[in-house]
Amino acid sequence: MVRFFGGFFGGGGGESSFHPEEPEKLDIGFEPVGVPESLDIESKAKPDIIKSLGEDKKVDAILENPEVLSYTTIAFTLPEYEGRELPPDRRLAFVVPEKFRGRVVRDVVLHHRKGEKYCKDFNGKWDPHGAYSRVELYDSKTDKWREWRDPAGYSPDKFAEPRHAGDPEEEVLHDWVATVGEIKPDAVRVTNVGQSEIFSTSQIHGVELVFFPELEGVSYKERIYCSGTQFVDFEKGIDIPSYGGGEHTYGKYIGAMALNRYGKADFELGEDPGLGVEKSHNRLSVNLDEGKKLVQVEVAVGDTEYRGPSNSVRLGWAKLWVGIERARTGQVEWFVKNANIPPQGVIAGGPHLEQAQVEKGDRLVIESRADASYVMGWRLAYGKNKESFVENQKNN
């Protein structure tokens, strides 16, 4: 369900001040796609949350009933191909369904861009009328909105790049536990904090929430390449991930697996990816355990690069792709697509509910595109038994 509350629907860059005092509500029938019937996620969030969002005069629309992409990921998608136009100081809100409330969020993925008609005076490198998206979660414990913080210390507001409608940018706002704390969200909101009333308008295509798996339902398998790298482990009291490489090591990822890199690095890299793993130029291929359900994949990775001759650091432009390569078809079913790789961070995702079963000979593919990146480690979360997630939910 999508609830529309007025908003900006102007044509070719015209000005609009249409923000009705009484929000218009319109149900356009946006329902989850491909969700098993027994995993009905119709929203039952706190009524006061939805009411408060409806009373917020800056909110243009509230989205409910996301698609369940995997055991740990839900996705809200705006119905417009061009994305929803979001002018400065306006918001979109997304309500977390009941079955996913009470779970700790690890990442939020924002799909946004800036349309061509708003790219006034953009010279290909600098946008004087930048559109910026601020992402906040409503913390059910404190009843407060909490905004994301960049682990590297950069601005938390994400710049909407000028792009075509079919290629919105995928911003991974990672490591919420490390920078904000353990948030169990009831809702999400995205606010345009650009400055130009007209030309800072952005297009929002959707929002994904990635949660940590429920501990009682998974077992882990991991490999660390870069010493000092550690994943979050709530059972061991490790609430913050650590990285053996990144900006704090001046772009040196000692022992890491370099993907999509040409030439010799100016620091020592790892050579052996380990038992059951093959390394090619731009990918790692990891053997998966037949008969199990793959719940989530975490990749500790970075793309900031040390340059020895100049004693400098180069910021990278690498994109991460993760998927299952099926032995029966040879095709890769991607579930992490074109994710921006940070200087250091964990990017997580998982296969669709109906694609989680591992068959004989299936392999996980971790691939770097567009630039070099350095894999410091990976961790796989499997369902502990062959029962489906739906059956587990029934038994809990």
QUIHU-V649998 format. One line per field, one symbol per residue. psi: psi as a letter, one per 30 degrees, with the letter a starting at -180 (. if undefined). burial: # if it has 16 or more other C-alpha atoms within 10 Angstrom, else .. Layout:
psi->???
burial->???
This chain:
psi->kkjkibajglbiglkkgjikejkkkjjghjlkkgkkefhkgkkhlkefeeeeeffjffkfkkklilkjeafgklkkkkfkeflkkjlkgllklkkklefflgkkkelkkkjllklefghkgkgfekjfhkkkkkkkkjjfefhlkklkkkffglkfkkkjkjlleghlkjjjjlheeefeajkjkflkkkkjglekeeggklkkflkkkklklkefglllklkkejkfkklkjefggjfkllkflaefghgkikfljkkhkklklglkllejflkgkkkaeglkjkkljkflkjelkkjjllgkkkjeefhlkkklglkkkklkjkeffglkjkfjjhkkkleklkklllllefgfkklkfkkkkjkklflkljjfllkkkkkfafkleeeeeef.
burial->########..........#...#......###..#.....#####...##..##..######################...#######.#########.##.#############..##.......#.############.....######....########.#..############.###############..################....#....#####.####.......########..############.......##..#.....#..########..################........###########.....#####.################..####..########.#############.....#.......
